[in-house]
Amino acid sequence: MWIGTNNLLAQIVKEPHGWHLCSKCEKNAYYMCYTCTFSLCKGCIRDAVIFCVRGNKGLCETCMKSVMLIEDYE
């Protein structure tokens, strides 16, 4: 039986993960990175960098740097 807050399931249920919440303010996310869980709401997009590829999805600044390094290497 899983009782207590030290088990993995309890931590997963308590902590928000993924695209659903803004990475800065934890409001509902609108802009989302394709390769990681970084996401932004419409208010936080003014202070951040995201390269939109299709609609509201694209690449965050960190992932874009990684992609550019791969492209330059090839």
Predicted model as a PDB file, atoms N, CA, C, CB and O in Angstrom, pLDDT in the B-factor column:
MODEL        1                                                                  
ATOM      1  N   MET A   1       0.845  -1.177   0.000  1.00 41.00           N  
ATOM      2  CA  MET A   1       0.000   0.000   0.000  1.00 41.00           C  
ATOM      3  C   MET A   1       0.893   1.244   0.000  1.00 41.00           C  
ATOM      4  CB  MET A   1      -0.963  -0.004   1.225  1.00 41.00           C  
ATOM      5  O   MET A   1       1.922   1.263   0.677  1.00 41.00           O  
ATOM      6  N   TRP A   2       0.519   2.264  -0.738  1.00 43.00           N  
ATOM      7  CA  TRP A   2       1.317   3.479  -0.866  1.00 43.00           C  
ATOM      8  C   TRP A   2       0.748   4.558   0.033  1.00 43.00           C  
ATOM      9  CB  TRP A   2       1.361   3.961  -2.329  1.00 43.00           C  
ATOM     10  O   TRP A   2      -0.288   5.152  -0.268  1.00 43.00           O  
ATOM     11  N   ILE A   3       1.421   4.802   1.121  1.00 48.00           N  
ATOM     12  CA  ILE A   3       0.957   5.825   2.060  1.00 48.00           C  
ATOM     13  C   ILE A   3       2.107   6.783   2.322  1.00 48.00           C  
ATOM     14  CB  ILE A   3       0.440   5.187   3.396  1.00 48.00           C  
ATOM     15  O   ILE A   3       3.256   6.355   2.423  1.00 48.00           O  
ATOM     16  N   GLY A   4       1.816   8.063   2.433  1.00 46.00           N  
ATOM     17  CA  GLY A   4       2.845   9.053   2.728  1.00 46.00           C  
ATOM     18  C   GLY A   4       3.186   9.908   1.525  1.00 46.00           C  
ATOM     19  O   GLY A   4       2.735   9.648   0.409  1.00 46.00           O  
ATOM     20  N   THR A   5       3.978  10.920   1.765  1.00 46.00           N  
ATOM     21  CA  THR A   5       4.324  11.850   0.694  1.00 46.00           C  
ATOM     22  C   THR A   5       5.683  11.565   0.087  1.00 46.00           C  
ATOM     23  CB  THR A   5       4.293  13.257   1.206  1.00 46.00           C  
ATOM     24  O   THR A   5       6.098  12.280  -0.825  1.00 46.00           O  
ATOM     25  N   ASN A   6       6.387  10.555   0.551  1.00 48.00           N  
ATOM     26  CA  ASN A   6       7.720  10.271   0.035  1.00 48.00           C  
ATOM     27  C   ASN A   6       7.711   9.352  -1.179  1.00 48.00           C  
ATOM     28  CB  ASN A   6       8.557   9.661   1.113  1.00 48.00           C  
ATOM     29  O   ASN A   6       8.767   9.104  -1.760  1.00 48.00           O  
ATOM     30  N   ASN A   7       6.570   8.850  -1.571  1.00 47.00           N  
ATOM     31  CA  ASN A   7       6.567   7.957  -2.726  1.00 47.00           C  
ATOM     32  C   ASN A   7       6.448   8.740  -4.035  1.00 47.00           C  
ATOM     33  CB  ASN A   7       5.421   6.949  -2.611  1.00 47.00           C  
ATOM     34  O   ASN A   7       5.979   9.878  -4.050  1.00 47.00           O  
ATOM     35  N   LEU A   8       6.869   8.128  -5.107  1.00 43.00           N  
ATOM     36  CA  LEU A   8       6.919   8.778  -6.417  1.00 43.00           C  
ATOM     37  C   LEU A   8       5.543   9.198  -6.909  1.00 43.00           C  
ATOM     38  CB  LEU A   8       7.557   7.854  -7.427  1.00 43.00           C  
ATOM     39  O   LEU A   8       5.394  10.290  -7.458  1.00 43.00           O  
ATOM     40  N   LEU A   9       4.549   8.365  -6.726  1.00 42.00           N  
ATOM     41  CA  LEU A   9       3.198   8.673  -7.198  1.00 42.00           C  
ATOM     42  C   LEU A   9       2.653   9.938  -6.541  1.00 42.00           C  
ATOM     43  CB  LEU A   9       2.258   7.496  -6.924  1.00 42.00           C  
ATOM     44  O   LEU A   9       2.037  10.766  -7.211  1.00 42.00           O  
ATOM     45  N   ALA A  10       2.869  10.091  -5.265  1.00 44.00           N  
ATOM     46  CA  ALA A  10       2.383  11.289  -4.566  1.00 44.00           C  
ATOM     47  C   ALA A  10       3.065  12.538  -5.097  1.00 44.00           C  
ATOM     48  CB  ALA A  10       2.617  11.166  -3.052  1.00 44.00           C  
ATOM     49  O   ALA A  10       2.425  13.583  -5.213  1.00 44.00           O  
ATOM     50  N   GLN A  11       4.338  12.456  -5.419  1.00 42.00           N  
ATOM     51  CA  GLN A  11       5.052  13.612  -5.963  1.00 42.00           C  
ATOM     52  C   GLN A  11       4.553  13.970  -7.349  1.00 42.00           C  
ATOM     53  CB  GLN A  11       6.547  13.341  -6.007  1.00 42.00           C  
ATOM     54  O   GLN A  11       4.410  15.151  -7.666  1.00 42.00           O  
ATOM     55  N   ILE A  12       4.283  12.970  -8.185  1.00 42.00           N  
ATOM     56  CA  ILE A  12       3.797  13.225  -9.537  1.00 42.00           C  
ATOM     57  C   ILE A  12       2.427  13.877  -9.507  1.00 42.00           C  
ATOM     58  CB  ILE A  12       3.744  11.929 -10.341  1.00 42.00           C  
ATOM     59  O   ILE A  12       2.158  14.782 -10.296  1.00 42.00           O  
ATOM     60  N   VAL A  13       1.562  13.435  -8.615  1.00 44.00           N  
ATOM     61  CA  VAL A  13       0.214  13.992  -8.519  1.00 44.00           C  
ATOM     62  C   VAL A  13       0.265  15.436  -8.046  1.00 44.00           C  
ATOM     63  CB  VAL A  13      -0.652  13.153  -7.568  1.00 44.00           C  
ATOM     64  O   VAL A  13      -0.517  16.262  -8.517  1.00 44.00           O  
ATOM     65  N   LYS A  14       1.171  15.761  -7.124  1.00 45.00           N  
ATOM     66  CA  LYS A  14       1.249  17.114  -6.568  1.00 45.00           C  
ATOM     67  C   LYS A  14       1.889  18.107  -7.525  1.00 45.00           C  
ATOM     68  CB  LYS A  14       2.023  17.096  -5.274  1.00 45.00           C  
ATOM     69  O   LYS A  14       1.470  19.263  -7.569  1.00 45.00           O  
ATOM     70  N   GLU A  15       2.882  17.696  -8.288  1.00 49.00           N  
ATOM     71  CA  GLU A  15       3.638  18.614  -9.126  1.00 49.00           C  
ATOM     72  C   GLU A  15       3.068  18.675 -10.542  1.00 49.00           C  
ATOM     73  CB  GLU A  15       5.102  18.200  -9.168  1.00 49.00           C  
ATOM     74  O   GLU A  15       2.857  17.634 -11.163  1.00 49.00           O  
ATOM     75  N   PRO A  16       2.817  19.877 -11.062  1.00 49.00           N  
ATOM     76  CA  PRO A  16       2.352  19.980 -12.446  1.00 49.00           C  
ATOM     77  C   PRO A  16       3.505  19.714 -13.420  1.00 49.00           C  
ATOM     78  CB  PRO A  16       1.738  21.376 -12.709  1.00 49.00           C  
ATOM     79  O   PRO A  16       4.617  20.202 -13.223  1.00 49.00           O  
ATOM     80  N   HIS A  17       3.235  18.952 -14.449  1.00 54.00           N  
ATOM     81  CA  HIS A  17       4.257  18.643 -15.441  1.00 54.00           C  
ATOM     82  C   HIS A  17       3.722  18.924 -16.837  1.00 54.00           C  
ATOM     83  CB  HIS A  17       4.713  17.176 -15.320  1.00 54.00           C  
ATOM     84  O   HIS A  17       2.513  18.975 -17.063  1.00 54.00           O  
ATOM     85  N   GLY A  18       4.648  19.103 -17.759  1.00 62.00           N  
ATOM     86  CA  GLY A  18       4.260  19.189 -19.152  1.00 62.00           C  
ATOM     87  C   GLY A  18       3.885  20.567 -19.614  1.00 62.00           C  
ATOM     88  O   GLY A  18       4.262  21.577 -19.019  1.00 62.00           O  
ATOM     89  N   TRP A  19       3.134  20.584 -20.690  1.00 63.00           N  
ATOM     90  CA  TRP A  19       2.800  21.808 -21.405  1.00 63.00           C  
ATOM     91  C   TRP A  19       1.643  22.595 -20.821  1.00 63.00           C  
ATOM     92  CB  TRP A  19       2.492  21.482 -22.800  1.00 63.00           C  
ATOM     93  O   TRP A  19       1.394  23.716 -21.264  1.00 63.00           O  
ATOM     94  N   HIS A  20       0.947  22.074 -19.876  1.00 83.00           N  
ATOM     95  CA  HIS A  20      -0.315  22.674 -19.476  1.00 83.00           C  
ATOM     96  C   HIS A  20      -0.186  23.978 -18.701  1.00 83.00           C  
ATOM     97  CB  HIS A  20      -1.068  21.711 -18.664  1.00 83.00           C  
ATOM     98  O   HIS A  20      -1.111  24.790 -18.698  1.00 83.00           O  
ATOM     99  N   LEU A  21       0.953  24.188 -18.043  1.00 92.00           N  
ATOM    100  CA  LEU A  21       1.137  25.390 -17.250  1.00 92.00           C  
ATOM    101  C   LEU A  21       2.358  26.174 -17.718  1.00 92.00           C  
ATOM    102  CB  LEU A  21       1.272  25.035 -15.774  1.00 92.00           C  
ATOM    103  O   LEU A  21       3.358  25.605 -18.159  1.00 92.00           O  
ATOM    104  N   CYS A  22       2.248  27.478 -17.609  1.00 92.00           N  
ATOM    105  CA  CYS A  22       3.362  28.367 -17.972  1.00 92.00           C  
ATOM    106  C   CYS A  22       4.568  28.059 -17.091  1.00 92.00           C  
ATOM    107  CB  CYS A  22       2.951  29.865 -17.829  1.00 92.00           C  
ATOM    108  O   CYS A  22       4.424  27.883 -15.881  1.00 92.00           O  
ATOM    109  N   SER A  23       5.743  27.993 -17.684  1.00 91.00           N  
ATOM    110  CA  SER A  23       6.968  27.693 -16.944  1.00 91.00           C  
ATOM    111  C   SER A  23       7.383  28.826 -16.011  1.00 91.00           C  
ATOM    112  CB  SER A  23       8.092  27.398 -17.910  1.00 91.00           C  
ATOM    113  O   SER A  23       8.178  28.604 -15.099  1.00 91.00           O  
ATOM    114  N   LYS A  24       6.869  30.020 -16.215  1.00 92.00           N  
ATOM    115  CA  LYS A  24       7.246  31.163 -15.383  1.00 92.00           C  
ATOM    116  C   LYS A  24       6.224  31.466 -14.291  1.00 92.00           C  
ATOM    117  CB  LYS A  24       7.431  32.382 -16.248  1.00 92.00           C  
ATOM    118  O   LYS A  24       6.596  31.625 -13.128  1.00 92.00           O  
ATOM    119  N   CYS A  25       4.951  31.549 -14.646  1.00 92.00           N  
ATOM    120  CA  CYS A  25       3.941  31.979 -13.668  1.00 92.00           C  
ATOM    121  C   CYS A  25       2.915  30.900 -13.320  1.00 92.00           C  
ATOM    122  CB  CYS A  25       3.219  33.188 -14.192  1.00 92.00           C  
ATOM    123  O   CYS A  25       2.085  31.106 -12.434  1.00 92.00           O  
ATOM    124  N   GLU A  26       2.956  29.769 -13.993  1.00 91.00           N  
ATOM    125  CA  GLU A  26       2.072  28.623 -13.769  1.00 91.00           C  
ATOM    126  C   GLU A  26       0.605  28.885 -14.123  1.00 91.00           C  
ATOM    127  CB  GLU A  26       2.160  28.203 -12.335  1.00 91.00           C  
ATOM    128  O   GLU A  26      -0.284  28.190 -13.629  1.00 91.00           O  
ATOM    129  N   LYS A  27       0.348  29.877 -14.970  1.00 92.00           N  
ATOM    130  CA  LYS A  27      -0.997  30.052 -15.518  1.00 92.00           C  
ATOM    131  C   LYS A  27      -1.151  29.097 -16.699  1.00 92.00           C  
ATOM    132  CB  LYS A  27      -1.253  31.545 -15.954  1.00 92.00           C  
ATOM    133  O   LYS A  27      -0.204  28.390 -17.044  1.00 92.00           O  
ATOM    134  N   ASN A  28      -2.307  29.066 -17.312  1.00 93.00           N  
ATOM    135  CA  ASN A  28      -2.514  28.198 -18.479  1.00 93.00           C  
ATOM    136  C   ASN A  28      -1.568  28.602 -19.599  1.00 93.00           C  
ATOM    137  CB  ASN A  28      -3.984  28.266 -18.965  1.00 93.00           C  
ATOM    138  O   ASN A  28      -1.472  29.778 -19.950  1.00 93.00           O  
ATOM    139  N   ALA A  29      -0.871  27.620 -20.157  1.00 93.00           N  
ATOM    140  CA  ALA A  29       0.117  27.886 -21.208  1.00 93.00           C  
ATOM    141  C   ALA A  29      -0.548  28.034 -22.566  1.00 93.00           C  
ATOM    142  CB  ALA A  29       1.157  26.767 -21.259  1.00 93.00           C  
ATOM    143  O   ALA A  29      -1.578  27.416 -22.836  1.00 93.00           O  
ATOM    144  N   TYR A  30       0.048  28.858 -23.416  1.00 93.00           N  
ATOM    145  CA  TYR A  30      -0.421  29.022 -24.790  1.00 93.00           C  
ATOM    146  C   TYR A  30       0.686  28.666 -25.787  1.00 93.00           C  
ATOM    147  CB  TYR A  30      -0.905  30.467 -25.023  1.00 93.00           C  
ATOM    148  O   TYR A  30       0.424  27.986 -26.779  1.00 93.00           O  
ATOM    149  N   TYR A  31       1.908  29.113 -25.537  1.00 93.00           N  
ATOM    150  CA  TYR A  31       3.044  28.822 -26.412  1.00 93.00           C  
ATOM    151  C   TYR A  31       3.829  27.642 -25.835  1.00 93.00           C  
ATOM    152  CB  TYR A  31       3.964  30.078 -26.572  1.00 93.00           C  
ATOM    153  O   TYR A  31       4.110  27.612 -24.637  1.00 93.00           O  
ATOM    154  N   MET A  32       4.184  26.673 -26.681  1.00 93.00           N  
ATOM    155  CA  MET A  32       4.822  25.452 -26.200  1.00 93.00           C  
ATOM    156  C   MET A  32       6.005  25.051 -27.068  1.00 93.00           C  
ATOM    157  CB  MET A  32       3.816  24.321 -26.152  1.00 93.00           C  
ATOM    158  O   MET A  32       5.971  25.190 -28.290  1.00 93.00           O  
ATOM    159  N   CYS A  33       7.058  24.549 -26.415  1.00 93.00           N  
ATOM    160  CA  CYS A  33       8.239  24.062 -27.114  1.00 93.00           C  
ATOM    161  C   CYS A  33       7.987  22.629 -27.573  1.00 93.00           C  
ATOM    162  CB  CYS A  33       9.498  24.141 -26.204  1.00 93.00           C  
ATOM    163  O   CYS A  33       7.421  21.821 -26.837  1.00 93.00           O  
ATOM    164  N   TYR A  34       8.415  22.321 -28.805  1.00 91.00           N  
ATOM    165  CA  TYR A  34       8.257  20.971 -29.341  1.00 91.00           C  
ATOM    166  C   TYR A  34       9.131  19.936 -28.640  1.00 91.00           C  
ATOM    167  CB  TYR A  34       8.569  20.972 -30.807  1.00 91.00           C  
ATOM    168  O   TYR A  34       8.729  18.779 -28.517  1.00 91.00           O  
ATOM    169  N   THR A  35      10.320  20.327 -28.177  1.00 91.00           N  
ATOM    170  CA  THR A  35      11.284  19.332 -27.725  1.00 91.00           C  
ATOM    171  C   THR A  35      11.442  19.224 -26.212  1.00 91.00           C  
ATOM    172  CB  THR A  35      12.595  19.633 -28.317  1.00 91.00           C  
ATOM    173  O   THR A  35      12.083  18.287 -25.737  1.00 91.00           O  
ATOM    174  N   CYS A  36      10.888  20.134 -25.456  1.00 92.00           N  
ATOM    175  CA  CYS A  36      10.946  20.038 -23.991  1.00 92.00           C  
ATOM    176  C   CYS A  36       9.612  20.510 -23.409  1.00 92.00           C  
ATOM    177  CB  CYS A  36      12.135  20.885 -23.416  1.00 92.00           C  
ATOM    178  O   CYS A  36       8.673  20.797 -24.150  1.00 92.00           O  
ATOM    179  N   THR A  37       9.538  20.586 -22.113  1.00 90.00           N  
ATOM    180  CA  THR A  37       8.273  20.966 -21.471  1.00 90.00           C  
ATOM    181  C   THR A  37       8.159  22.467 -21.214  1.00 90.00           C  
ATOM    182  CB  THR A  37       8.121  20.224 -20.164  1.00 90.00           C  
ATOM    183  O   THR A  37       7.253  22.897 -20.500  1.00 90.00           O  
ATOM    184  N   PHE A  38       9.054  23.268 -21.780  1.00 92.00           N  
ATOM    185  CA  PHE A  38       8.981  24.719 -21.612  1.00 92.00           C  
ATOM    186  C   PHE A  38       7.724  25.251 -22.293  1.00 92.00           C  
ATOM    187  CB  PHE A  38      10.247  25.407 -22.188  1.00 92.00           C  
ATOM    188  O   PHE A  38       7.448  24.918 -23.445  1.00 92.00           O  
ATOM    189  N   SER A  39       6.971  26.067 -21.585  1.00 92.00           N  
ATOM    190  CA  SER A  39       5.757  26.656 -22.145  1.00 92.00           C  
ATOM    191  C   SER A  39       5.536  28.027 -21.517  1.00 92.00           C  
ATOM    192  CB  SER A  39       4.523  25.732 -21.909  1.00 92.00           C  
ATOM    193  O   SER A  39       6.045  28.320 -20.435  1.00 92.00           O  
ATOM    194  N   LEU A  40       4.775  28.851 -22.207  1.00 92.00           N  
ATOM    195  CA  LEU A  40       4.526  30.217 -21.749  1.00 92.00           C  
ATOM    196  C   LEU A  40       3.062  30.585 -21.933  1.00 92.00           C  
ATOM    197  CB  LEU A  40       5.421  31.212 -22.501  1.00 92.00           C  
ATOM    198  O   LEU A  40       2.397  30.114 -22.855  1.00 92.00           O  
ATOM    199  N   CYS A  41       2.577  31.430 -21.041  1.00 93.00           N  
ATOM    200  CA  CYS A  41       1.241  31.988 -21.225  1.00 93.00           C  
ATOM    201  C   CYS A  41       1.368  33.230 -22.107  1.00 93.00           C  
ATOM    202  CB  CYS A  41       0.567  32.335 -19.843  1.00 93.00           C  
ATOM    203  O   CYS A  41       2.479  33.643 -22.440  1.00 93.00           O  
ATOM    204  N   LYS A  42       0.259  33.811 -22.478  1.00 92.00           N  
ATOM    205  CA  LYS A  42       0.289  34.981 -23.353  1.00 92.00           C  
ATOM    206  C   LYS A  42       0.916  36.192 -22.669  1.00 92.00           C  
ATOM    207  CB  LYS A  42      -1.116  35.322 -23.813  1.00 92.00           C  
ATOM    208  O   LYS A  42       1.441  37.073 -23.351  1.00 92.00           O  
ATOM    209  N   GLY A  43       0.872  36.257 -21.345  1.00 93.00           N  
ATOM    210  CA  GLY A  43       1.454  37.380 -20.624  1.00 93.00           C  
ATOM    211  C   GLY A  43       2.968  37.297 -20.497  1.00 93.00           C  
ATOM    212  O   GLY A  43       3.657  38.316 -20.548  1.00 93.00           O  
ATOM    213  N   CYS A  44       3.481  36.095 -20.334  1.00 92.00           N  
ATOM    214  CA  CYS A  44       4.932  35.915 -20.128  1.00 92.00           C  
ATOM    215  C   CYS A  44       5.726  35.872 -21.424  1.00 92.00           C  
ATOM    216  CB  CYS A  44       5.185  34.645 -19.358  1.00 92.00           C  
ATOM    217  O   CYS A  44       6.955  35.911 -21.384  1.00 92.00           O  
ATOM    218  N   ILE A  45       5.070  35.794 -22.559  1.00 89.00           N  
ATOM    219  CA  ILE A  45       5.782  35.721 -23.832  1.00 89.00           C  
ATOM    220  C   ILE A  45       6.561  37.013 -24.105  1.00 89.00           C  
ATOM    221  CB  ILE A  45       4.795  35.445 -24.976  1.00 89.00           C  
ATOM    222  O   ILE A  45       7.550  36.992 -24.838  1.00 89.00           O  
ATOM    223  N   ARG A  46       6.132  38.112 -23.534  1.00 88.00           N  
ATOM    224  CA  ARG A  46       6.802  39.401 -23.756  1.00 88.00           C  
ATOM    225  C   ARG A  46       8.226  39.411 -23.212  1.00 88.00           C  
ATOM    226  CB  ARG A  46       6.003  40.524 -23.111  1.00 88.00           C  
ATOM    227  O   ARG A  46       9.093  40.105 -23.744  1.00 88.00           O  
ATOM    228  N   ASP A  47       8.467  38.639 -22.146  1.00 84.00           N  
ATOM    229  CA  ASP A  47       9.775  38.650 -21.481  1.00 84.00           C  
ATOM    230  C   ASP A  47      10.637  37.444 -21.839  1.00 84.00           C  
ATOM    231  CB  ASP A  47       9.586  38.702 -19.986  1.00 84.00           C  
ATOM    232  O   ASP A  47      11.691  37.251 -21.232  1.00 84.00           O  
ATOM    233  N   ALA A  48      10.225  36.639 -22.792  1.00 86.00           N  
ATOM    234  CA  ALA A  48      10.959  35.415 -23.107  1.00 86.00           C  
ATOM    235  C   ALA A  48      11.182  35.291 -24.609  1.00 86.00           C  
ATOM    236  CB  ALA A  48      10.207  34.186 -22.581  1.00 86.00           C  
ATOM    237  O   ALA A  48      10.662  36.078 -25.400  1.00 86.00           O  
ATOM    238  N   VAL A  49      11.962  34.291 -24.979  1.00 85.00           N  
ATOM    239  CA  VAL A  49      12.244  34.038 -26.390  1.00 85.00           C  
ATOM    240  C   VAL A  49      11.716  32.654 -26.746  1.00 85.00           C  
ATOM    241  CB  VAL A  49      13.774  34.150 -26.694  1.00 85.00           C  
ATOM    242  O   VAL A  49      12.075  31.665 -26.108  1.00 85.00           O  
ATOM    243  N   ILE A  50      10.869  32.586 -27.757  1.00 87.00           N  
ATOM    244  CA  ILE A  50      10.408  31.315 -28.304  1.00 87.00           C  
ATOM    245  C   ILE A  50      10.276  31.499 -29.810  1.00 87.00           C  
ATOM    246  CB  ILE A  50       9.044  30.856 -27.653  1.00 87.00           C  
ATOM    247  O   ILE A  50       9.722  32.495 -30.276  1.00 87.00           O  
ATOM    248  N   PHE A  51      10.779  30.550 -30.556  1.00 89.00           N  
ATOM    249  CA  PHE A  51      10.743  30.621 -32.010  1.00 89.00           C  
ATOM    250  C   PHE A  51       9.560  29.796 -32.501  1.00 89.00           C  
ATOM    251  CB  PHE A  51      12.083  30.114 -32.638  1.00 89.00           C  
ATOM    252  O   PHE A  51       9.638  28.568 -32.547  1.00 89.00           O  
ATOM    253  N   CYS A  52       8.478  30.451 -32.862  1.00 88.00           N  
ATOM    254  CA  CYS A  52       7.276  29.746 -33.294  1.00 88.00           C  
ATOM    255  C   CYS A  52       7.509  29.131 -34.670  1.00 88.00           C  
ATOM    256  CB  CYS A  52       6.056  30.700 -33.322  1.00 88.00           C  
ATOM    257  O   CYS A  52       7.993  29.792 -35.590  1.00 88.00           O  
ATOM    258  N   VAL A  53       7.160  27.871 -34.790  1.00 88.00           N  
ATOM    259  CA  VAL A  53       7.319  27.133 -36.034  1.00 88.00           C  
ATOM    260  C   VAL A  53       5.968  26.937 -36.696  1.00 88.00           C  
ATOM    261  CB  VAL A  53       7.997  25.778 -35.783  1.00 88.00           C  
ATOM    262  O   VAL A  53       5.814  27.164 -37.897  1.00 88.00           O  
ATOM    263  N   ARG A  54       5.007  26.521 -35.921  1.00 91.00           N  
ATOM    264  CA  ARG A  54       3.674  26.277 -36.449  1.00 91.00           C  
ATOM    265  C   ARG A  54       2.650  26.685 -35.392  1.00 91.00           C  
ATOM    266  CB  ARG A  54       3.496  24.782 -36.857  1.00 91.00           C  
ATOM    267  O   ARG A  54       2.499  26.020 -34.367  1.00 91.00           O  
ATOM    268  N   GLY A  55       1.962  27.769 -35.652  1.00 91.00           N  
ATOM    269  CA  GLY A  55       0.957  28.239 -34.705  1.00 91.00           C  
ATOM    270  C   GLY A  55       1.590  28.659 -33.393  1.00 91.00           C  
ATOM    271  O   GLY A  55       2.478  29.511 -33.364  1.00 91.00           O  
ATOM    272  N   ASN A  56       1.131  28.059 -32.313  1.00 91.00           N  
ATOM    273  CA  ASN A  56       1.638  28.408 -30.986  1.00 91.00           C  
ATOM    274  C   ASN A  56       2.707  27.436 -30.490  1.00 91.00           C  
ATOM    275  CB  ASN A  56       0.495  28.451 -29.995  1.00 91.00           C  
ATOM    276  O   ASN A  56       3.075  27.480 -29.315  1.00 91.00           O  
ATOM    277  N   LYS A  57       3.206  26.573 -31.347  1.00 93.00           N  
ATOM    278  CA  LYS A  57       4.251  25.624 -30.980  1.00 93.00           C  
ATOM    279  C   LYS A  57       5.525  25.947 -31.733  1.00 93.00           C  
ATOM    280  CB  LYS A  57       3.808  24.179 -31.265  1.00 93.00           C  
ATOM    281  O   LYS A  57       5.492  26.346 -32.897  1.00 93.00           O  
ATOM    282  N   GLY A  58       6.650  25.769 -31.051  1.00 93.00           N  
ATOM    283  CA  GLY A  58       7.927  26.070 -31.671  1.00 93.00           C  
ATOM    284  C   GLY A  58       9.070  25.544 -30.835  1.00 93.00           C  
ATOM    285  O   GLY A  58       9.002  24.431 -30.313  1.00 93.00           O  
ATOM    286  N   LEU A  59      10.123  26.337 -30.704  1.00 93.00           N  
ATOM    287  CA  LEU A  59      11.302  25.949 -29.942  1.00 93.00           C  
ATOM    288  C   LEU A  59      11.657  27.043 -28.952  1.00 93.00           C  
ATOM    289  CB  LEU A  59      12.489  25.661 -30.877  1.00 93.00           C  
ATOM    290  O   LEU A  59      11.654  28.226 -29.292  1.00 93.00           O  
ATOM    291  N   CYS A  60      11.963  26.642 -27.725  1.00 93.00           N  
ATOM    292  CA  CYS A  60      12.433  27.617 -26.744  1.00 93.00           C  
ATOM    293  C   CYS A  60      13.873  27.994 -27.096  1.00 93.00           C  
ATOM    294  CB  CYS A  60      12.338  27.049 -25.281  1.00 93.00           C  
ATOM    295  O   CYS A  60      14.484  27.384 -27.973  1.00 93.00           O  
ATOM    296  N   GLU A  61      14.395  28.981 -26.421  1.00 92.00           N  
ATOM    297  CA  GLU A  61      15.735  29.472 -26.733  1.00 92.00           C  
ATOM    298  C   GLU A  61      16.797  28.388 -26.544  1.00 92.00           C  
ATOM    299  CB  GLU A  61      16.064  30.677 -25.863  1.00 92.00           C  
ATOM    300  O   GLU A  61      17.707  28.275 -27.365  1.00 92.00           O  
ATOM    301  N   THR A  62      16.699  27.602 -25.491  1.00 93.00           N  
ATOM    302  CA  THR A  62      17.675  26.541 -25.222  1.00 93.00           C  
ATOM    303  C   THR A  62      17.633  25.466 -26.295  1.00 93.00           C  
ATOM    304  CB  THR A  62      17.419  25.917 -23.852  1.00 93.00           C  
ATOM    305  O   THR A  62      18.678  25.041 -26.789  1.00 93.00           O  
ATOM    306  N   CYS A  63      16.443  25.026 -26.658  1.00 93.00           N  
ATOM    307  CA  CYS A  63      16.308  23.988 -27.685  1.00 93.00           C  
ATOM    308  C   CYS A  63      16.720  24.500 -29.058  1.00 93.00           C  
ATOM    309  CB  CYS A  63      14.872  23.476 -27.736  1.00 93.00           C  
ATOM    310  O   CYS A  63      17.272  23.751 -29.864  1.00 93.00           O  
ATOM    311  N   MET A  64      16.454  25.775 -29.325  1.00 93.00           N  
ATOM    312  CA  MET A  64      16.856  26.357 -30.603  1.00 93.00           C  
ATOM    313  C   MET A  64      18.374  26.375 -30.732  1.00 93.00           C  
ATOM    314  CB  MET A  64      16.295  27.778 -30.748  1.00 93.00           C  
ATOM    315  O   MET A  64      18.904  26.113 -31.813  1.00 93.00           O  
ATOM    316  N   LYS A  65      19.080  26.679 -29.649  1.00 93.00           N  
ATOM    317  CA  LYS A  65      20.544  26.653 -29.670  1.00 93.00           C  
ATOM    318  C   LYS A  65      21.049  25.242 -29.958  1.00 93.00           C  
ATOM    319  CB  LYS A  65      21.114  27.162 -28.332  1.00 93.00           C  
ATOM    320  O   LYS A  65      22.001  25.064 -30.718  1.00 93.00           O  
ATOM    321  N   SER A  66      20.412  24.241 -29.350  1.00 92.00           N  
ATOM    322  CA  SER A  66      20.796  22.842 -29.587  1.00 92.00           C  
ATOM    323  C   SER A  66      20.577  22.450 -31.043  1.00 92.00           C  
ATOM    324  CB  SER A  66      20.002  21.903 -28.669  1.00 92.00           C  
ATOM    325  O   SER A  66      21.430  21.802 -31.649  1.00 92.00           O  
ATOM    326  N   VAL A  67      19.454  22.835 -31.596  1.00 91.00           N  
ATOM    327  CA  VAL A  67      19.150  22.523 -32.992  1.00 91.00           C  
ATOM    328  C   VAL A  67      20.170  23.190 -33.922  1.00 91.00           C  
ATOM    329  CB  VAL A  67      17.713  22.979 -33.348  1.00 91.00           C  
ATOM    330  O   VAL A  67      20.636  22.577 -34.883  1.00 91.00           O  
ATOM    331  N   MET A  68      20.507  24.432 -33.634  1.00 91.00           N  
ATOM    332  CA  MET A  68      21.484  25.147 -34.473  1.00 91.00           C  
ATOM    333  C   MET A  68      22.857  24.491 -34.394  1.00 91.00           C  
ATOM    334  CB  MET A  68      21.585  26.625 -34.047  1.00 91.00           C  
ATOM    335  O   MET A  68      23.553  24.423 -35.407  1.00 91.00           O  
ATOM    336  N   LEU A  69      23.264  24.009 -33.235  1.00 92.00           N  
ATOM    337  CA  LEU A  69      24.538  23.307 -33.105  1.00 92.00           C  
ATOM    338  C   LEU A  69      24.537  22.031 -33.926  1.00 92.00           C  
ATOM    339  CB  LEU A  69      24.829  22.989 -31.638  1.00 92.00           C  
ATOM    340  O   LEU A  69      25.531  21.713 -34.579  1.00 92.00           O  
ATOM    341  N   ILE A  70      23.440  21.303 -33.902  1.00 90.00           N  
ATOM    342  CA  ILE A  70      23.324  20.070 -34.701  1.00 90.00           C  
ATOM    343  C   ILE A  70      23.375  20.396 -36.183  1.00 90.00           C  
ATOM    344  CB  ILE A  70      22.014  19.316 -34.367  1.00 90.00           C  
ATOM    345  O   ILE A  70      24.069  19.725 -36.948  1.00 90.00           O  
ATOM    346  N   GLU A  71      22.643  21.421 -36.590  1.00 88.00           N  
ATOM    347  CA  GLU A  71      22.618  21.808 -38.008  1.00 88.00           C  
ATOM    348  C   GLU A  71      23.996  22.271 -38.481  1.00 88.00           C  
ATOM    349  CB  GLU A  71      21.582  22.924 -38.240  1.00 88.00           C  
ATOM    350  O   GLU A  71      24.413  21.942 -39.591  1.00 88.00           O  
ATOM    351  N   ASP A  72      24.695  23.025 -37.654  1.00 87.00           N  
ATOM    352  CA  ASP A  72      26.035  23.496 -38.027  1.00 87.00           C  
ATOM    353  C   ASP A  72      27.027  22.349 -38.117  1.00 87.00           C  
ATOM    354  CB  ASP A  72      26.533  24.528 -37.023  1.00 87.00           C  
ATOM    355  O   ASP A  72      27.945  22.379 -38.937  1.00 87.00           O  
ATOM    356  N   TYR A  73      26.845  21.334 -37.271  1.00 76.00           N  
ATOM    357  CA  TYR A  73      27.757  20.187 -37.263  1.00 76.00           C  
ATOM    358  C   TYR A  73      27.592  19.359 -38.534  1.00 76.00           C  
ATOM    359  CB  TYR A  73      27.513  19.308 -36.021  1.00 76.00           C  
ATOM    360  O   TYR A  73      28.572  18.866 -39.092  1.00 76.00           O  
ATOM    361  N   GLU A  74      26.368  19.209 -38.982  1.00 63.00           N  
ATOM    362  CA  GLU A  74      26.100  18.403 -40.179  1.00 63.00           C  
ATOM    363  C   GLU A  74      26.413  19.228 -41.384  1.00 63.00           C  
ATOM    364  CB  GLU A  74      24.637  17.907 -40.226  1.00 63.00           C  
ATOM    365  O   GLU A  74      26.263  18.755 -42.511  1.00 63.00           O  
TER     366      GLU A  74                                                      
ENDMDL                                                                          
END                                                                             
